[in-house]
Amino acid sequence: MSQLKRRILVFIALLSILLLLGLQVHWLLYSYRIEEALFSKSVRVALNQSIATLSKDEDMCQSMQKSISCDSSFRASRNHPPHVWQNLDRQIRDELALYDIDLDYDLAIFKGKDTLKISNLDQLVGTSCYRLSLKNALKVSDTEIGVIFPNRYKFFMHRMGLMFTGSVLLILLIGFSFVLVIRYYLKEISLSNNIKEMVNNLAHEFRTPISSISLAAKMINQTPEASLNSKIRKYSDTIIEENKRLQRQSDHILQLAAIEQNNLEFKFETLDLTNIIEEAIRSIEIHIEQCEGKIIRKYDEGLFLVRGDHNELVHVLMNLFSNACKYSPNLIEITILLKNTNKGVQLNIIDKGIGMAQGEKQRIFDKYYRIPSGNQHDTKGFGIGLYYVKEVLKAHHASIEVESEPGQGSNFAILFPKEQGKDGTKN
């Protein structure tokens, strides 16, 4: 995965977490407003019901009228009978209990600018007061009854306790999990980069001994002993061939690293795909002849011009031909179809190997993936060949698809676009 894709993925994950947290907070506030609205409605209904009951008690109404007729809170507290407030308080408390409201409150009577209440007026500051006119009960237009709940917000939090606690814990858990995931993700990225750097360094370090081995084997072939002794000649040729294969694997690793870091520079030019195919075939011809296999060429007439990097396209086809040989243990028969179409140049590489299941076709182009089998060492390789093929073809704006059935072989279809610019991009 490229660095840009990683950043996009982290950004999307972070944005999703923030949206989730935002929705959770919004839901908490919405639930709080609903609780507050239900509470207010219940209190007002309870007050209405209490005043309706009060209206039926003439003695109590007269006592309250006498008390309210005073012009100060102090005189009212000395002149009204205590049972007036007690009865009214009990009536309101019973009505509130019907709505599951068991909360301490203060009771007040408002007459104009004067306030007659049981406890200190200072408790009105910072609290919510629910007021209702006593006009119907006492026949007085400027008098209201008020209920003040000093701990109203605590009551809401208690009612929402489970939901609020669960939401807060969920928010904290999500935040902690996200931080933990990002932390481990960064560690994995660092470890992956260290491994890539180590592999790249090893690949570079292999270049010197590989070159030395190749030079030594060629010098052996030039000695008189090699010309006289067929075994020496055979062994030196084997060393040269295996050394070339090791060189290709080392080059693939370096090329993969360059592709992932977007450092691989392609030299695009107009090429005849036929020449690219023939050059790639020469790398496996000896192996096919030794296995008594064959290559069938079916080319349409004309030129098959594409724009691309010569060396990279040769390596792509060498990988595909090599895979066709590796996965054809009994009969190596590779058919190459090449034709010009309306969309571009179509190349098909068909083998009669072991094939693959439907689920495997989607994963064979993944890096380091190899088709599982009973013996993992039946076929050689690192699982990077087809990944390299896909990345190089993507840089050439070419597509590759595979059709395969178990036991029926595989058909790799490559389509090079018809119109390309000098840099390989579509016009």
Helices and strands as residue ranges (DSSP letters): H 3-55, H 58-68, H 73-79, H 82-97, E 106-111, E 114-117, G 121-124, E 128-133, H 135-138, E 143-149, H 152-159, H 161-221, H 224-228, H 230-260, E 268-272, H 273-282, H 285-290, E 294-299, E 305-309, H 310-326, E 333-340, E 344-350, H 358-361, H 385-395, E 399-404, E 410-417
